[in-house]
Amino acid sequence: MKANTLIDFDIADYLDSKEAISEYLSQVLANGDTDELLTALGHIARAKGMTEIAKKTGLGRESLYKTFQLGTKPKFETIVKVLDAFGVRLKAV
């Protein structure tokens, strides 16, 4: 009998368009969980390339990885820089 092999799922592999990123962030923001938001931002940064996001934000790669860890409390300014690097704008409705 052949053993089943599971492939690791990585959401970053599917965040390949502005529409996918927008929908993902919208769902995460709707939940209102800060840790989930930081995790999602980390997934998007990995999908876009952490080095590229570091260049666009002026932040170090190591600093970005730490920013997206659970339990961290990044400054709003940092979050805005990261969102800007993603090409995402916040909008109040």
PyMOL Python script that loads the backbone (N, CA, C, O; Angstrom):
from pymol import cmd

cmd.read_pdbstr("""\
ATOM      1  N   MET A   1       0.848  -1.178   0.000  1.00  0.00           N
ATOM      2  CA  MET A   1       0.000   0.000   0.000  1.00  0.00           C
ATOM      3  C   MET A   1       0.896   1.245   0.000  1.00  0.00           C
ATOM      4  O   MET A   1       1.851   1.323   0.772  1.00  0.00           O
ATOM      5  N   LYS A   2       0.595   2.188  -0.841  1.00  0.00           N
ATOM      6  CA  LYS A   2       1.377   3.411  -0.960  1.00  0.00           C
ATOM      7  C   LYS A   2       0.953   4.418   0.115  1.00  0.00           C
ATOM      8  O   LYS A   2      -0.235   4.662   0.328  1.00  0.00           O
ATOM      9  N   ALA A   3       1.941   4.983   0.774  1.00  0.00           N
ATOM     10  CA  ALA A   3       1.647   5.969   1.818  1.00  0.00           C
ATOM     11  C   ALA A   3       1.245   7.295   1.181  1.00  0.00           C
ATOM     12  O   ALA A   3       1.792   7.699   0.155  1.00  0.00           O
ATOM     13  N   ASN A   4       0.284   7.959   1.803  1.00  0.00           N
ATOM     14  CA  ASN A   4      -0.114   9.281   1.341  1.00  0.00           C
ATOM     15  C   ASN A   4       0.908  10.307   1.794  1.00  0.00           C
ATOM     16  O   ASN A   4       1.415  10.243   2.913  1.00  0.00           O
ATOM     17  N   THR A   5       1.201  11.239   0.928  1.00  0.00           N
ATOM     18  CA  THR A   5       2.135  12.302   1.258  1.00  0.00           C
ATOM     19  C   THR A   5       1.370  13.617   1.292  1.00  0.00           C
ATOM     20  O   THR A   5       0.693  13.983   0.330  1.00  0.00           O
ATOM     21  N   LEU A   6       1.484  14.304   2.388  1.00  0.00           N
ATOM     22  CA  LEU A   6       0.855  15.615   2.515  1.00  0.00           C
ATOM     23  C   LEU A   6       1.860  16.688   2.136  1.00  0.00           C
ATOM     24  O   LEU A   6       3.037  16.615   2.490  1.00  0.00           O
ATOM     25  N   ILE A   7       1.386  17.662   1.426  1.00  0.00           N
ATOM     26  CA  ILE A   7       2.221  18.791   1.037  1.00  0.00           C
ATOM     27  C   ILE A   7       1.900  19.942   1.979  1.00  0.00           C
ATOM     28  O   ILE A   7       0.734  20.242   2.236  1.00  0.00           O
ATOM     29  N   ASP A   8       2.949  20.585   2.491  1.00  0.00           N
ATOM     30  CA  ASP A   8       2.738  21.739   3.363  1.00  0.00           C
ATOM     31  C   ASP A   8       2.008  22.839   2.603  1.00  0.00           C
ATOM     32  O   ASP A   8       2.362  23.170   1.471  1.00  0.00           O
ATOM     33  N   PHE A   9       0.982  23.401   3.242  1.00  0.00           N
ATOM     34  CA  PHE A   9       0.236  24.507   2.656  1.00  0.00           C
ATOM     35  C   PHE A   9       0.889  25.808   3.082  1.00  0.00           C
ATOM     36  O   PHE A   9       1.148  26.017   4.267  1.00  0.00           O
ATOM     37  N   ASP A  10       1.153  26.673   2.137  1.00  0.00           N
ATOM     38  CA  ASP A  10       1.709  27.992   2.431  1.00  0.00           C
ATOM     39  C   ASP A  10       0.861  29.027   1.706  1.00  0.00           C
ATOM     40  O   ASP A  10       0.897  29.121   0.479  1.00  0.00           O
ATOM     41  N   ILE A  11       0.100  29.801   2.470  1.00  0.00           N
ATOM     42  CA  ILE A  11      -0.795  30.804   1.891  1.00  0.00           C
ATOM     43  C   ILE A  11      -0.033  31.789   1.011  1.00  0.00           C
ATOM     44  O   ILE A  11      -0.597  32.324   0.057  1.00  0.00           O
ATOM     45  N   ALA A  12       1.235  32.037   1.315  1.00  0.00           N
ATOM     46  CA  ALA A  12       2.038  32.980   0.528  1.00  0.00           C
ATOM     47  C   ALA A  12       2.110  32.562  -0.943  1.00  0.00           C
ATOM     48  O   ALA A  12       2.263  33.410  -1.822  1.00  0.00           O
ATOM     49  N   ASP A  13       2.002  31.270  -1.207  1.00  0.00           N
ATOM     50  CA  ASP A  13       2.038  30.777  -2.586  1.00  0.00           C
ATOM     51  C   ASP A  13       0.828  31.229  -3.396  1.00  0.00           C
ATOM     52  O   ASP A  13       0.864  31.218  -4.626  1.00  0.00           O
ATOM     53  N   TYR A  14      -0.240  31.625  -2.713  1.00  0.00           N
ATOM     54  CA  TYR A  14      -1.484  31.988  -3.387  1.00  0.00           C
ATOM     55  C   TYR A  14      -1.755  33.494  -3.383  1.00  0.00           C
ATOM     56  O   TYR A  14      -2.750  33.950  -3.945  1.00  0.00           O
ATOM     57  N   LEU A  15      -0.887  34.247  -2.763  1.00  0.00           N
ATOM     58  CA  LEU A  15      -1.062  35.698  -2.699  1.00  0.00           C
ATOM     59  C   LEU A  15      -0.274  36.341  -3.843  1.00  0.00           C
ATOM     60  O   LEU A  15       0.702  37.060  -3.632  1.00  0.00           O
ATOM     61  N   ASP A  16      -0.736  36.052  -5.052  1.00  0.00           N
ATOM     62  CA  ASP A  16       0.006  36.432  -6.241  1.00  0.00           C
ATOM     63  C   ASP A  16      -0.642  37.547  -7.059  1.00  0.00           C
ATOM     64  O   ASP A  16      -0.226  37.822  -8.185  1.00  0.00           O
ATOM     65  N   SER A  17      -1.653  38.183  -6.490  1.00  0.00           N
ATOM     66  CA  SER A  17      -2.305  39.300  -7.185  1.00  0.00           C
ATOM     67  C   SER A  17      -2.819  40.298  -6.157  1.00  0.00           C
ATOM     68  O   SER A  17      -3.000  39.969  -4.985  1.00  0.00           O
ATOM     69  N   LYS A  18      -3.050  41.519  -6.617  1.00  0.00           N
ATOM     70  CA  LYS A  18      -3.602  42.545  -5.724  1.00  0.00           C
ATOM     71  C   LYS A  18      -4.982  42.128  -5.215  1.00  0.00           C
ATOM     72  O   LYS A  18      -5.343  42.414  -4.074  1.00  0.00           O
ATOM     73  N   GLU A  19      -5.739  41.456  -6.061  1.00  0.00           N
ATOM     74  CA  GLU A  19      -7.081  41.032  -5.676  1.00  0.00           C
ATOM     75  C   GLU A  19      -7.023  39.981  -4.565  1.00  0.00           C
ATOM     76  O   GLU A  19      -7.795  40.036  -3.608  1.00  0.00           O
ATOM     77  N   ALA A  20      -6.106  39.027  -4.702  1.00  0.00           N
ATOM     78  CA  ALA A  20      -5.967  37.982  -3.682  1.00  0.00           C
ATOM     79  C   ALA A  20      -5.519  38.581  -2.359  1.00  0.00           C
ATOM     80  O   ALA A  20      -6.027  38.213  -1.300  1.00  0.00           O
ATOM     81  N   ILE A  21      -4.572  39.500  -2.419  1.00  0.00           N
ATOM     82  CA  ILE A  21      -4.074  40.155  -1.208  1.00  0.00           C
ATOM     83  C   ILE A  21      -5.177  40.982  -0.563  1.00  0.00           C
ATOM     84  O   ILE A  21      -5.354  40.948   0.655  1.00  0.00           O
ATOM     85  N   SER A  22      -5.916  41.720  -1.376  1.00  0.00           N
ATOM     86  CA  SER A  22      -7.004  42.551  -0.863  1.00  0.00           C
ATOM     87  C   SER A  22      -8.075  41.711  -0.172  1.00  0.00           C
ATOM     88  O   SER A  22      -8.534  42.061   0.916  1.00  0.00           O
ATOM     89  N   GLU A  23      -8.470  40.618  -0.790  1.00  0.00           N
ATOM     90  CA  GLU A  23      -9.488  39.749  -0.207  1.00  0.00           C
ATOM     91  C   GLU A  23      -8.995  39.113   1.091  1.00  0.00           C
ATOM     92  O   GLU A  23      -9.729  39.043   2.077  1.00  0.00           O
ATOM     93  N   TYR A  24      -7.758  38.657   1.081  1.00  0.00           N
ATOM     94  CA  TYR A  24      -7.157  38.051   2.279  1.00  0.00           C
ATOM     95  C   TYR A  24      -7.141  39.042   3.431  1.00  0.00           C
ATOM     96  O   TYR A  24      -7.569  38.722   4.540  1.00  0.00           O
ATOM     97  N   LEU A  25      -6.644  40.259   3.164  1.00  0.00           N
ATOM     98  CA  LEU A  25      -6.602  41.276   4.228  1.00  0.00           C
ATOM     99  C   LEU A  25      -7.996  41.665   4.694  1.00  0.00           C
ATOM    100  O   LEU A  25      -8.210  41.881   5.887  1.00  0.00           O
ATOM    101  N   SER A  26      -8.940  41.756   3.778  1.00  0.00           N
ATOM    102  CA  SER A  26     -10.317  42.101   4.158  1.00  0.00           C
ATOM    103  C   SER A  26     -10.897  41.073   5.118  1.00  0.00           C
ATOM    104  O   SER A  26     -11.547  41.430   6.101  1.00  0.00           O
ATOM    105  N   GLN A  27     -10.662  39.798   4.832  1.00  0.00           N
ATOM    106  CA  GLN A  27     -11.165  38.739   5.706  1.00  0.00           C
ATOM    107  C   GLN A  27     -10.503  38.789   7.078  1.00  0.00           C
ATOM    108  O   GLN A  27     -11.166  38.623   8.102  1.00  0.00           O
ATOM    109  N   VAL A  28      -9.199  39.016   7.092  1.00  0.00           N
ATOM    110  CA  VAL A  28      -8.473  39.075   8.366  1.00  0.00           C
ATOM    111  C   VAL A  28      -8.927  40.288   9.182  1.00  0.00           C
ATOM    112  O   VAL A  28      -9.148  40.180  10.388  1.00  0.00           O
ATOM    113  N   LEU A  29      -9.065  41.433   8.528  1.00  0.00           N
ATOM    114  CA  LEU A  29      -9.505  42.639   9.237  1.00  0.00           C
ATOM    115  C   LEU A  29     -10.925  42.485   9.770  1.00  0.00           C
ATOM    116  O   LEU A  29     -11.248  43.021  10.830  1.00  0.00           O
ATOM    117  N   ALA A  30     -11.768  41.766   9.056  1.00  0.00           N
ATOM    118  CA  ALA A  30     -13.144  41.549   9.511  1.00  0.00           C
ATOM    119  C   ALA A  30     -13.180  40.770  10.814  1.00  0.00           C
ATOM    120  O   ALA A  30     -14.097  40.941  11.618  1.00  0.00           O
ATOM    121  N   ASN A  31     -12.186  39.913  11.027  1.00  0.00           N
ATOM    122  CA  ASN A  31     -12.124  39.139  12.267  1.00  0.00           C
ATOM    123  C   ASN A  31     -11.681  39.990  13.449  1.00  0.00           C
ATOM    124  O   ASN A  31     -12.028  39.682  14.589  1.00  0.00           O
ATOM    125  N   GLY A  32     -10.927  41.047  13.204  1.00  0.00           N
ATOM    126  CA  GLY A  32     -10.518  41.956  14.269  1.00  0.00           C
ATOM    127  C   GLY A  32      -9.437  41.442  15.198  1.00  0.00           C
ATOM    128  O   GLY A  32      -9.261  41.982  16.291  1.00  0.00           O
ATOM    129  N   ASP A  33      -8.708  40.413  14.793  1.00  0.00           N
ATOM    130  CA  ASP A  33      -7.669  39.829  15.635  1.00  0.00           C
ATOM    131  C   ASP A  33      -6.303  40.398  15.243  1.00  0.00           C
ATOM    132  O   ASP A  33      -5.841  40.190  14.121  1.00  0.00           O
ATOM    133  N   THR A  34      -5.661  41.113  16.166  1.00  0.00           N
ATOM    134  CA  THR A  34      -4.377  41.759  15.888  1.00  0.00           C
ATOM    135  C   THR A  34      -3.292  40.756  15.535  1.00  0.00           C
ATOM    136  O   THR A  34      -2.533  40.977  14.592  1.00  0.00           O
ATOM    137  N   ASP A  35      -3.206  39.663  16.270  1.00  0.00           N
ATOM    138  CA  ASP A  35      -2.192  38.654  15.972  1.00  0.00           C
ATOM    139  C   ASP A  35      -2.405  38.045  14.590  1.00  0.00           C
ATOM    140  O   ASP A  35      -1.446  37.782  13.864  1.00  0.00           O
ATOM    141  N   GLU A  36      -3.652  37.827  14.237  1.00  0.00           N
ATOM    142  CA  GLU A  36      -3.961  37.284  12.910  1.00  0.00           C
ATOM    143  C   GLU A  36      -3.561  38.283  11.818  1.00  0.00           C
ATOM    144  O   GLU A  36      -3.070  37.884  10.762  1.00  0.00           O
ATOM    145  N   LEU A  37      -3.769  39.575  12.071  1.00  0.00           N
ATOM    146  CA  LEU A  37      -3.373  40.609  11.110  1.00  0.00           C
ATOM    147  C   LEU A  37      -1.859  40.606  10.912  1.00  0.00           C
ATOM    148  O   LEU A  37      -1.382  40.661   9.778  1.00  0.00           O
ATOM    149  N   LEU A  38      -1.107  40.543  11.999  1.00  0.00           N
ATOM    150  CA  LEU A  38       0.353  40.514  11.884  1.00  0.00           C
ATOM    151  C   LEU A  38       0.830  39.284  11.127  1.00  0.00           C
ATOM    152  O   LEU A  38       1.750  39.367  10.313  1.00  0.00           O
ATOM    153  N   THR A  39       0.208  38.155  11.394  1.00  0.00           N
ATOM    154  CA  THR A  39       0.554  36.929  10.671  1.00  0.00           C
ATOM    155  C   THR A  39       0.258  37.087   9.182  1.00  0.00           C
ATOM    156  O   THR A  39       1.062  36.695   8.337  1.00  0.00           O
ATOM    157  N   ALA A  40      -0.899  37.663   8.868  1.00  0.00           N
ATOM    158  CA  ALA A  40      -1.276  37.879   7.466  1.00  0.00           C
ATOM    159  C   ALA A  40      -0.297  38.821   6.769  1.00  0.00           C
ATOM    160  O   ALA A  40       0.092  38.582   5.626  1.00  0.00           O
ATOM    161  N   LEU A  41       0.096  39.886   7.455  1.00  0.00           N
ATOM    162  CA  LEU A  41       1.066  40.813   6.867  1.00  0.00           C
ATOM    163  C   LEU A  41       2.386  40.108   6.593  1.00  0.00           C
ATOM    164  O   LEU A  41       3.040  40.370   5.584  1.00  0.00           O
ATOM    165  N   GLY A  42       2.769  39.223   7.484  1.00  0.00           N
ATOM    166  CA  GLY A  42       3.984  38.431   7.277  1.00  0.00           C
ATOM    167  C   GLY A  42       3.865  37.514   6.068  1.00  0.00           C
ATOM    168  O   GLY A  42       4.816  37.363   5.301  1.00  0.00           O
ATOM    169  N   HIS A  43       2.692  36.898   5.900  1.00  0.00           N
ATOM    170  CA  HIS A  43       2.470  36.041   4.728  1.00  0.00           C
ATOM    171  C   HIS A  43       2.574  36.846   3.438  1.00  0.00           C
ATOM    172  O   HIS A  43       3.186  36.402   2.466  1.00  0.00           O
ATOM    173  N   ILE A  44       1.979  38.018   3.438  1.00  0.00           N
ATOM    174  CA  ILE A  44       2.006  38.856   2.242  1.00  0.00           C
ATOM    175  C   ILE A  44       3.430  39.330   1.958  1.00  0.00           C
ATOM    176  O   ILE A  44       3.865  39.351   0.807  1.00  0.00           O
ATOM    177  N   ALA A  45       4.141  39.705   2.997  1.00  0.00           N
ATOM    178  CA  ALA A  45       5.534  40.152   2.821  1.00  0.00           C
ATOM    179  C   ALA A  45       6.386  39.025   2.224  1.00  0.00           C
ATOM    180  O   ALA A  45       7.217  39.266   1.349  1.00  0.00           O
ATOM    181  N   ARG A  46       6.176  37.810   2.699  1.00  0.00           N
ATOM    182  CA  ARG A  46       6.928  36.681   2.132  1.00  0.00           C
ATOM    183  C   ARG A  46       6.544  36.448   0.673  1.00  0.00           C
ATOM    184  O   ARG A  46       7.397  36.133  -0.156  1.00  0.00           O
ATOM    185  N   ALA A  47       5.245  36.607   0.362  1.00  0.00           N
ATOM    186  CA  ALA A  47       4.779  36.414  -1.010  1.00  0.00           C
ATOM    187  C   ALA A  47       5.397  37.453  -1.945  1.00  0.00           C
ATOM    188  O   ALA A  47       5.747  37.139  -3.083  1.00  0.00           O
ATOM    189  N   LYS A  48       5.528  38.665  -1.474  1.00  0.00           N
ATOM    190  CA  LYS A  48       6.080  39.741  -2.293  1.00  0.00           C
ATOM    191  C   LYS A  48       7.602  39.762  -2.267  1.00  0.00           C
ATOM    192  O   LYS A  48       8.238  40.355  -3.139  1.00  0.00           O
ATOM    193  N   GLY A  49       8.174  39.121  -1.275  1.00  0.00           N
ATOM    194  CA  GLY A  49       9.630  39.107  -1.114  1.00  0.00           C
ATOM    195  C   GLY A  49      10.043  40.018   0.020  1.00  0.00           C
ATOM    196  O   GLY A  49       9.929  41.240  -0.082  1.00  0.00           O
ATOM    197  N   MET A  50      10.523  39.428   1.099  1.00  0.00           N
ATOM    198  CA  MET A  50      10.868  40.199   2.294  1.00  0.00           C
ATOM    199  C   MET A  50      11.950  41.240   1.996  1.00  0.00           C
ATOM    200  O   MET A  50      11.915  42.341   2.545  1.00  0.00           O
ATOM    201  N   THR A  51      12.899  40.903   1.140  1.00  0.00           N
ATOM    202  CA  THR A  51      13.957  41.857   0.797  1.00  0.00           C
ATOM    203  C   THR A  51      13.373  43.067   0.092  1.00  0.00           C
ATOM    204  O   THR A  51      13.768  44.199   0.372  1.00  0.00           O
ATOM    205  N   GLU A  52      12.435  42.840  -0.821  1.00  0.00           N
ATOM    206  CA  GLU A  52      11.791  43.944  -1.545  1.00  0.00           C
ATOM    207  C   GLU A  52      10.994  44.832  -0.590  1.00  0.00           C
ATOM    208  O   GLU A  52      11.035  46.057  -0.704  1.00  0.00           O
ATOM    209  N   ILE A  53      10.278  44.229   0.340  1.00  0.00           N
ATOM    210  CA  ILE A  53       9.494  44.998   1.316  1.00  0.00           C
ATOM    211  C   ILE A  53      10.435  45.795   2.223  1.00  0.00           C
ATOM    212  O   ILE A  53      10.142  46.941   2.565  1.00  0.00           O
ATOM    213  N   ALA A  54      11.549  45.201   2.607  1.00  0.00           N
ATOM    214  CA  ALA A  54      12.537  45.910   3.434  1.00  0.00           C
ATOM    215  C   ALA A  54      13.059  47.147   2.706  1.00  0.00           C
ATOM    216  O   ALA A  54      13.192  48.213   3.307  1.00  0.00           O
ATOM    217  N   LYS A  55      13.350  47.009   1.422  1.00  0.00           N
ATOM    218  CA  LYS A  55      13.837  48.158   0.636  1.00  0.00           C
ATOM    219  C   LYS A  55      12.786  49.254   0.556  1.00  0.00           C
ATOM    220  O   LYS A  55      13.095  50.432   0.738  1.00  0.00           O
ATOM    221  N   LYS A  56      11.550  48.869   0.285  1.00  0.00           N
ATOM    222  CA  LYS A  56      10.474  49.853   0.119  1.00  0.00           C
ATOM    223  C   LYS A  56      10.128  50.569   1.420  1.00  0.00           C
ATOM    224  O   LYS A  56       9.748  51.740   1.405  1.00  0.00           O
ATOM    225  N   THR A  57      10.259  49.870   2.540  1.00  0.00           N
ATOM    226  CA  THR A  57       9.887  50.472   3.828  1.00  0.00           C
ATOM    227  C   THR A  57      11.051  51.163   4.524  1.00  0.00           C
ATOM    228  O   THR A  57      10.849  52.001   5.403  1.00  0.00           O
ATOM    229  N   GLY A  58      12.282  50.803   4.124  1.00  0.00           N
ATOM    230  CA  GLY A  58      13.450  51.335   4.814  1.00  0.00           C
ATOM    231  C   GLY A  58      13.731  50.613   6.124  1.00  0.00           C
ATOM    232  O   GLY A  58      14.540  51.073   6.930  1.00  0.00           O
ATOM    233  N   LEU A  59      13.068  49.492   6.335  1.00  0.00           N
ATOM    234  CA  LEU A  59      13.260  48.689   7.537  1.00  0.00           C
ATOM    235  C   LEU A  59      14.132  47.483   7.192  1.00  0.00           C
ATOM    236  O   LEU A  59      14.145  47.032   6.046  1.00  0.00           O
ATOM    237  N   GLY A  60      14.846  46.971   8.164  1.00  0.00           N
ATOM    238  CA  GLY A  60      15.664  45.784   7.940  1.00  0.00           C
ATOM    239  C   GLY A  60      14.814  44.531   7.855  1.00  0.00           C
ATOM    240  O   GLY A  60      13.734  44.458   8.441  1.00  0.00           O
ATOM    241  N   ARG A  61      15.312  43.541   7.117  1.00  0.00           N
ATOM    242  CA  ARG A  61      14.592  42.273   6.996  1.00  0.00           C
ATOM    243  C   ARG A  61      14.350  41.633   8.353  1.00  0.00           C
ATOM    244  O   ARG A  61      13.253  41.150   8.634  1.00  0.00           O
ATOM    245  N   GLU A  62      15.387  41.633   9.199  1.00  0.00           N
ATOM    246  CA  GLU A  62      15.248  41.023  10.525  1.00  0.00           C
ATOM    247  C   GLU A  62      14.182  41.739  11.340  1.00  0.00           C
ATOM    248  O   GLU A  62      13.403  41.115  12.060  1.00  0.00           O
ATOM    249  N   SER A  63      14.165  43.063  11.213  1.00  0.00           N
ATOM    250  CA  SER A  63      13.165  43.858  11.913  1.00  0.00           C
ATOM    251  C   SER A  63      11.762  43.509  11.432  1.00  0.00           C
ATOM    252  O   SER A  63      10.832  43.420  12.234  1.00  0.00           O
ATOM    253  N   LEU A  64      11.611  43.313  10.134  1.00  0.00           N
ATOM    254  CA  LEU A  64      10.304  42.941   9.591  1.00  0.00           C
ATOM    255  C   LEU A  64       9.868  41.570  10.090  1.00  0.00           C
ATOM    256  O   LEU A  64       8.714  41.390  10.480  1.00  0.00           O
ATOM    257  N   TYR A  65      10.778  40.608  10.080  1.00  0.00           N
ATOM    258  CA  TYR A  65      10.422  39.279  10.583  1.00  0.00           C
ATOM    259  C   TYR A  65       9.960  39.371  12.038  1.00  0.00           C
ATOM    260  O   TYR A  65       8.994  38.711  12.422  1.00  0.00           O
ATOM    261  N   LYS A  66      10.634  40.174  12.839  1.00  0.00           N
ATOM    262  CA  LYS A  66      10.237  40.343  14.245  1.00  0.00           C
ATOM    263  C   LYS A  66       8.886  41.037  14.350  1.00  0.00           C
ATOM    264  O   LYS A  66       8.079  40.703  15.218  1.00  0.00           O
ATOM    265  N   THR A  67       8.639  42.004  13.468  1.00  0.00           N
ATOM    266  CA  THR A  67       7.378  42.738  13.475  1.00  0.00           C
ATOM    267  C   THR A  67       6.190  41.814  13.302  1.00  0.00           C
ATOM    268  O   THR A  67       5.136  42.038  13.897  1.00  0.00           O
ATOM    269  N   PHE A  68       6.351  40.765  12.481  1.00  0.00           N
ATOM    270  CA  PHE A  68       5.238  39.882  12.150  1.00  0.00           C
ATOM    271  C   PHE A  68       5.093  38.689  13.085  1.00  0.00           C
ATOM    272  O   PHE A  68       4.258  37.818  12.841  1.00  0.00           O
ATOM    273  N   GLN A  69       5.885  38.632  14.145  1.00  0.00           N
ATOM    274  CA  GLN A  69       5.768  37.533  15.097  1.00  0.00           C
ATOM    275  C   GLN A  69       4.562  37.750  16.008  1.00  0.00           C
ATOM    276  O   GLN A  69       4.198  38.881  16.326  1.00  0.00           O
ATOM    277  N   LEU A  70       3.964  36.656  16.411  1.00  0.00           N
ATOM    278  CA  LEU A  70       2.811  36.734  17.310  1.00  0.00           C
ATOM    279  C   LEU A  70       3.191  37.421  18.610  1.00  0.00           C
ATOM    280  O   LEU A  70       4.267  37.190  19.162  1.00  0.00           O
ATOM    281  N   GLY A  71       2.300  38.260  19.085  1.00  0.00           N
ATOM    282  CA  GLY A  71       2.494  38.924  20.364  1.00  0.00           C
ATOM    283  C   GLY A  71       3.243  40.236  20.296  1.00  0.00           C
ATOM    284  O   GLY A  71       3.364  40.933  21.303  1.00  0.00           O
ATOM    285  N   THR A  72       3.751  40.587  19.113  1.00  0.00           N
ATOM    286  CA  THR A  72       4.465  41.860  19.011  1.00  0.00           C
ATOM    287  C   THR A  72       3.461  43.000  18.940  1.00  0.00           C
ATOM    288  O   THR A  72       2.292  42.801  18.608  1.00  0.00           O
ATOM    289  N   LYS A  73       3.925  44.167  19.251  1.00  0.00           N
ATOM    290  CA  LYS A  73       3.088  45.365  19.216  1.00  0.00           C
ATOM    291  C   LYS A  73       3.782  46.431  18.362  1.00  0.00           C
ATOM    292  O   LYS A  73       4.318  47.402  18.895  1.00  0.00           O
ATOM    293  N   PRO A  74       3.771  46.246  17.027  1.00  0.00           N
ATOM    294  CA  PRO A  74       4.450  47.212  16.168  1.00  0.00           C
ATOM    295  C   PRO A  74       3.751  48.570  16.187  1.00  0.00           C
ATOM    296  O   PRO A  74       2.559  48.674  16.476  1.00  0.00           O
ATOM    297  N   LYS A  75       4.519  49.594  15.875  1.00  0.00           N
ATOM    298  CA  LYS A  75       3.959  50.940  15.767  1.00  0.00           C
ATOM    299  C   LYS A  75       3.029  50.996  14.562  1.00  0.00           C
ATOM    300  O   LYS A  75       3.228  50.285  13.577  1.00  0.00           O
ATOM    301  N   PHE A  76       2.022  51.842  14.649  1.00  0.00           N
ATOM    302  CA  PHE A  76       1.101  52.024  13.529  1.00  0.00           C
ATOM    303  C   PHE A  76       1.871  52.519  12.307  1.00  0.00           C
ATOM    304  O   PHE A  76       1.560  52.139  11.178  1.00  0.00           O
ATOM    305  N   GLU A  77       2.863  53.355  12.529  1.00  0.00           N
ATOM    306  CA  GLU A  77       3.703  53.878  11.445  1.00  0.00           C
ATOM    307  C   GLU A  77       4.352  52.731  10.658  1.00  0.00           C
ATOM    308  O   GLU A  77       4.426  52.783   9.430  1.00  0.00           O
ATOM    309  N   THR A  78       4.811  51.714  11.355  1.00  0.00           N
ATOM    310  CA  THR A  78       5.428  50.559  10.703  1.00  0.00           C
ATOM    311  C   THR A  78       4.405  49.817   9.856  1.00  0.00           C
ATOM    312  O   THR A  78       4.696  49.432   8.724  1.00  0.00           O
ATOM    313  N   ILE A  79       3.220  49.616  10.393  1.00  0.00           N
ATOM    314  CA  ILE A  79       2.163  48.922   9.658  1.00  0.00           C
ATOM    315  C   ILE A  79       1.798  49.696   8.394  1.00  0.00           C
ATOM    316  O   ILE A  79       1.610  49.101   7.333  1.00  0.00           O
ATOM    317  N   VAL A  80       1.700  51.009   8.503  1.00  0.00           N
ATOM    318  CA  VAL A  80       1.365  51.842   7.341  1.00  0.00           C
ATOM    319  C   VAL A  80       2.461  51.741   6.284  1.00  0.00           C
ATOM    320  O   VAL A  80       2.156  51.661   5.094  1.00  0.00           O
ATOM    321  N   LYS A  81       3.726  51.744   6.693  1.00  0.00           N
ATOM    322  CA  LYS A  81       4.834  51.593   5.744  1.00  0.00           C
ATOM    323  C   LYS A  81       4.750  50.256   5.015  1.00  0.00           C
ATOM    324  O   LYS A  81       4.949  50.184   3.802  1.00  0.00           O
ATOM    325  N   VAL A  82       4.455  49.210   5.759  1.00  0.00           N
ATOM    326  CA  VAL A  82       4.358  47.876   5.166  1.00  0.00           C
ATOM    327  C   VAL A  82       3.183  47.821   4.191  1.00  0.00           C
ATOM    328  O   VAL A  82       3.328  47.323   3.074  1.00  0.00           O
ATOM    329  N   LEU A  83       2.033  48.324   4.601  1.00  0.00           N
ATOM    330  CA  LEU A  83       0.871  48.330   3.716  1.00  0.00           C
ATOM    331  C   LEU A  83       1.158  49.134   2.450  1.00  0.00           C
ATOM    332  O   LEU A  83       0.772  48.734   1.351  1.00  0.00           O
ATOM    333  N   ASP A  84       1.836  50.270   2.610  1.00  0.00           N
ATOM    334  CA  ASP A  84       2.209  51.086   1.448  1.00  0.00           C
ATOM    335  C   ASP A  84       3.117  50.300   0.510  1.00  0.00           C
ATOM    336  O   ASP A  84       2.961  50.369  -0.709  1.00  0.00           O
ATOM    337  N   ALA A  85       4.059  49.558   1.069  1.00  0.00           N
ATOM    338  CA  ALA A  85       4.958  48.736   0.256  1.00  0.00           C
ATOM    339  C   ALA A  85       4.177  47.647  -0.500  1.00  0.00           C
ATOM    340  O   ALA A  85       4.592  47.224  -1.579  1.00  0.00           O
ATOM    341  N   PHE A  86       3.066  47.201   0.060  1.00  0.00           N
ATOM    342  CA  PHE A  86       2.214  46.206  -0.599  1.00  0.00           C
ATOM    343  C   PHE A  86       1.338  46.852  -1.677  1.00  0.00           C
ATOM    344  O   PHE A  86       0.769  46.157  -2.519  1.00  0.00           O
ATOM    345  N   GLY A  87       1.234  48.183  -1.647  1.00  0.00           N
ATOM    346  CA  GLY A  87       0.325  48.870  -2.559  1.00  0.00           C
ATOM    347  C   GLY A  87      -1.085  48.875  -2.026  1.00  0.00           C
ATOM    348  O   GLY A  87      -2.036  48.997  -2.797  1.00  0.00           O
ATOM    349  N   VAL A  88      -1.243  48.743  -0.704  1.00  0.00           N
ATOM    350  CA  VAL A  88      -2.553  48.674  -0.053  1.00  0.00           C
ATOM    351  C   VAL A  88      -2.811  49.980   0.694  1.00  0.00           C
ATOM    352  O   VAL A  88      -1.924  50.503   1.368  1.00  0.00           O
ATOM    353  N   ARG A  89      -4.001  50.491   0.572  1.00  0.00           N
ATOM    354  CA  ARG A  89      -4.424  51.694   1.291  1.00  0.00           C
ATOM    355  C   ARG A  89      -5.594  51.326   2.201  1.00  0.00           C
ATOM    356  O   ARG A  89      -6.504  50.598   1.804  1.00  0.00           O
ATOM    357  N   LEU A  90      -5.553  51.845   3.425  1.00  0.00           N
ATOM    358  CA  LEU A  90      -6.678  51.642   4.338  1.00  0.00           C
ATOM    359  C   LEU A  90      -7.764  52.650   4.006  1.00  0.00           C
ATOM    360  O   LEU A  90      -7.486  53.786   3.623  1.00  0.00           O
ATOM    361  N   LYS A  91      -9.006  52.212   4.159  1.00  0.00           N
ATOM    362  CA  LYS A  91     -10.136  53.072   3.837  1.00  0.00           C
ATOM    363  C   LYS A  91     -11.219  52.846   4.882  1.00  0.00           C
ATOM    364  O   LYS A  91     -11.631  51.712   5.130  1.00  0.00           O
ATOM    365  N   ALA A  92     -11.668  53.919   5.481  1.00  0.00           N
ATOM    366  CA  ALA A  92     -12.769  53.811   6.455  1.00  0.00           C
ATOM    367  C   ALA A  92     -14.084  53.937   5.714  1.00  0.00           C
ATOM    368  O   ALA A  92     -14.234  54.777   4.827  1.00  0.00           O
ATOM    369  N   VAL A  93     -15.041  53.089   6.090  1.00  0.00           N
ATOM    370  CA  VAL A  93     -16.355  53.114   5.452  1.00  0.00           C
ATOM    371  C   VAL A  93     -17.406  53.297   6.519  1.00  0.00           C
ATOM    372  O   VAL A  93     -18.597  53.347   6.210  1.00  0.00           O
TER     373      VAL A  93
END
""", "prot")
cmd.dss("prot")
cmd.show_as("cartoon", "prot")
cmd.util.cbc("prot")
cmd.orient("prot")
